[in-house]
Amino acid sequence: MSKKKPGNSTGTIALNKKARHEYHIEEQLEAGLQLLGWEVKSLRAGKAQITEAHVMFRGGEAFLFNAQITPLTAASTHVIADPTRTRKLLLHAKEIARLMGKVDQVGHTCVPLALYWKGNKVKCEIALVKGKKMFDKRATEKERDWNRQKQRIMRDGAASG
């Protein structure tokens, strides 16, 4: 019987929490990711960061820019590893065309929200987003604080009653 490998049990490799704060998320898609062997080993070790990453479209293809995958010293000895290299996103042509059309609209952009395992494949959750204004960010934060306070009141009320 094989032993279960240590690591993330949820399958999530990296999250982009900053994107949820900075943007209004309008649409989410799942895309495959074209990776090299050393990158997959680094992802298994959880050495990825996508907070500064974004999606660009060129020649009818989608690419992930600025995603940081730190190479493992043991896994990438025979290759020159570039941690921030451009990685191709695997999407259907119709999906790419639709996203390109929406990104061309003023104020829209495409950012990665998460990297995660689906079976033995790495998937990237990308989102079509629109930038938030400063007052939107304050309103979101105020709502989050109020929800937290409500939970506290409910918890304390149930404990004392």
Buried (B, 14 or more C-beta within 10 A) or exposed (E): EEEEEEEEEEBEBBBBEEBBEBBBEEEEBEBBBEBBEBBBBBBBBEBBBBBEBBBBBEEEEBBBBBBBBBBBEEBBEEEEBEBBEEBBBBBEEEBBEBBBEBBEEEEBBBBBBBBBBEEEEBBBBBBBBBEBEEEEEEEBEEEEEEEEEEEEEEEEEEEEE
